[in-house]
Each structure stands twice: as C-alpha cells, then as structure tokens.
Amino acid sequence: MKFTKMHGCGNDYVYVNCFEETFPECPQERAELVQRLSDRHFGIGGDGVIFICPSEKADARMRMFNADGSEAEMCGNGVRCVAKYVFDHDIARKDEIAVETQAGIKLIRVMEFNPDGTAAKLRVDMGEPILDLPKIPTTLSNGVNEPLEVTDASGKTVGTFRVTTVSMGNPHCITFVDEITDDLVFGIGPLVEHHPVFPARVNTEFIQVLSPTELKMRVWERGTGETLACGTGASAVSVAGVLTGNSERKVLIHLLGGDLELEWDEATNHVFMTGPAVEVFSGTVNP
C-alpha cells in the first residue's frame, strides 16, 4: 500500500490516497491497520491515519482515524493536508478546494506557495461553532466558564476547573490557566477526556493567555494523547476566548508544533483557520 506522511504544525498523520488504493471497509481490520501504521516504533508513526477518498459531493472525502483506531469527525490540521495533497497531486488544482468530512464540507484556499508551486499555507473555513450543549455533546448545564469537578479512577477529587465547551464538528473542552504544565496535560487531560459529562469523550485544551490577540495552547486529544497541534481545538479555543472575555476575535495561537492564525468572523459566525501543511515523505508499506 502506498502512503504519504504529512503534518500541520507537527500534527502528523499517515495519508492514504484511496483514489488509487482500496479503503478498508471492515471496521475491525481498519482499526488494526490504523493502529499498526500509527505506531511510532513498529509502524510508520503518526497521530493517526487519514484516508483521502473520492466524494460525490466535493473534490475529495476525508476519513480520519485516531491512533487507537477510533474514527473522528474532523481534523483541522488534517483537512489542510488533504487539501494540499489534492492540490499538489492534481486531483483538484483549484482556487478553492472542497473536502467532505464527517462534520460537513470544508472549503480550503491556498494562501502561500512553495518555490516549486506546491501549497505551503492554507486557509480553512471551519464553519460555525456548535454551542448547543446536547449537540457537542455534553451534559453540562452552562458550558461557558462552568466549574467541572475532576476525579481519578478511585473517585478522589483531583481538582475543579472552569471549562468552556465548543464543538467544531468534534467536541472540545477548554480551560484557561495561569500556566500550562505537564501535570495538567498528562494528569488532568485523560481524566477530562473520559469524564462522564462527555458521552462521546472530548478533546481537552489548556490555554495560557499572553495577550488578547495571542494565546499559548497544549492539547490532549481524544483517542491519541498529547499532540503537537490540533486545528479544530485551536478553532474551538478562538471561540471560547471570545465567550469568556479572554481574547479578541482574531488571535494567534502558539502550539508545540507551530503557530495557527484564527478568526471567529462576527459577520458570518464562521471560524477561519490559517496554517502550514507539509509533505514529509512517501513510500510503500505492507498492510
């Protein structure tokens, strides 16, 4: 099976071109394949696997799977890389590329080019944020700066955090902190992911405010663990920043793997995310 390794701000996935390769339809076999390919010691290595498939509604369809084999609705860094692949490999060399996802069709524009004419920086219309709590989904009663008690496996309370919940087609739980620490990311992140108020689990973002237009972010991703970047998470954070009064509508977010530019446009209610997409290498693997 041929594959391409790509990343957006270090959020790396194994990409498979299903215009040429066969998409694995059996859920169990697909999950096992994703787990093998994602393994950084015994496989190619990545935060998961993304299949670039034909679409009846758009230029391509993205099927995105976390490293544990579970399917996710959307990935902001991933969809930029899909659009780059589609553009660079002449599947659809257009000013605006449409990619079908489990969270709807996303429109992506190439904003900057590499010297060889390939796409370097892309802007994604992430659509409108979902703030309706049952649709996120969460059983929280407010969802904006709401106290959340976090307990460990024994039921002992390890802390109470004020959280804001937003869906960008997948669920996010954002908390603003004075300083982001490993204890928060690795200790609290997994507990929030599996907290009973999030029936579909949740991606957890920890945010440090540097200024009203500049934020620092680390993320514990559902089904993967800490990643170097999360595009849907950064989009959700830009919304949460406005809702909580922590940031303006245009913000630069510093992630471990690089920077993303976000804008929650007041006129359209859409979130726009701009960032890099990089093709690292291609090869073949025995599935």
Secondary structure as the mmCIF struct_conf table of DSSP 4:
data_model
#
loop_
_struct_conf.conf_type_id
_struct_conf.id
_struct_conf.beg_label_comp_id
_struct_conf.beg_label_asym_id
_struct_conf.beg_label_seq_id
_struct_conf.end_label_comp_id
_struct_conf.end_label_asym_id
_struct_conf.end_label_seq_id
STRN STRN1 LYS A 2 GLY A 8
TURN_TY1_P TURN_TY1_P1 CYS A 9 GLY A 10
STRN STRN2 ASN A 11 ASN A 17
TURN_TY1_P TURN_TY1_P2 CYS A 18 GLU A 20
BEND BEND1 GLU A 21 GLU A 21
HELX_LH_PP_P HELX_LH_PP_P1 THR A 22 PHE A 23
HELX_RH_AL_P HELX_RH_AL_P1 PRO A 27 SER A 38
TURN_TY1_P TURN_TY1_P3 ARG A 40 PHE A 42
BEND BEND2 GLY A 43 ILE A 44
BEND BEND3 ASP A 47 ASP A 47
STRN STRN3 GLY A 48 CYS A 53
BEND BEND4 GLU A 56 ASP A 59
STRN STRN4 ALA A 60 ASN A 66
TURN_TY1_P TURN_TY1_P4 ALA A 67 ASP A 68
BEND BEND5 GLY A 69 GLY A 69
STRN STRN5 GLU A 71 ALA A 72
BEND BEND6 GLU A 73 GLU A 73
HELX_RH_AL_P HELX_RH_AL_P2 GLY A 76 ASP A 88
TURN_TY1_P TURN_TY1_P5 HIS A 89 ASP A 90
BEND BEND7 ILE A 91 ILE A 91
BEND BEND8 ASP A 95 ASP A 95
STRN STRN6 GLU A 96 THR A 101
TURN_TY1_P TURN_TY1_P6 GLN A 102 ALA A 103
STRN STRN7 GLY A 104 PHE A 113
TURN_TY1_P TURN_TY1_P7 PRO A 115 ASP A 116
BEND BEND9 GLY A 117 GLY A 117
STRN STRN8 ALA A 119 GLY A 127
HELX_LH_PP_P HELX_LH_PP_P2 GLU A 128 PRO A 129
STRN STRN9 ILE A 130 ILE A 130
HELX_RH_3T_P HELX_RH_3T_P1 LEU A 133 LYS A 135
TURN_TY1_P TURN_TY1_P8 ILE A 136 PRO A 137
BEND BEND10 SER A 141 ASN A 142
BEND BEND11 VAL A 144 ASN A 145
STRN STRN10 GLU A 146 THR A 151
TURN_TY1_P TURN_TY1_P9 ALA A 153 SER A 154
BEND BEND12 GLY A 155 GLY A 155
STRN STRN11 THR A 157 SER A 167
BEND BEND13 MET A 168 ASN A 170
STRN STRN12 PRO A 171 PHE A 176
BEND BEND14 ASP A 178 GLU A 179
HELX_RH_AL_P HELX_RH_AL_P3 ASP A 182 ASP A 182
HELX_RH_PI_P HELX_RH_PI_P1 ASP A 183 ILE A 188
HELX_RH_AL_P HELX_RH_AL_P4 GLY A 189 GLU A 193
TURN_TY1_P TURN_TY1_P10 HIS A 194 HIS A 194
TURN_TY1_P TURN_TY1_P11 PRO A 196 VAL A 197
TURN_TY1_P TURN_TY1_P12 PRO A 199 ALA A 200
STRN STRN13 ASN A 203 SER A 211
TURN_TY1_P TURN_TY1_P13 PRO A 212 THR A 213
STRN STRN14 GLU A 214 GLU A 221
TURN_TY1_P TURN_TY1_P14 ARG A 222 THR A 224
STRN STRN15 GLY A 225 THR A 227
BEND BEND15 LEU A 228 LEU A 228
HELX_RH_AL_P HELX_RH_AL_P5 GLY A 231 LEU A 243
TURN_TY1_P TURN_TY1_P15 THR A 244 GLY A 245
BEND BEND16 ASN A 246 SER A 247
BEND BEND17 ARG A 249 ARG A 249
STRN STRN16 LYS A 250 LEU A 255
TURN_TY1_P TURN_TY1_P16 LEU A 256 GLY A 257
STRN STRN17 GLY A 258 TRP A 264
TURN_TY1_P TURN_TY1_P17 GLU A 266 THR A 268
STRN STRN18 VAL A 271 PRO A 276
STRN STRN19 VAL A 278 THR A 284
#
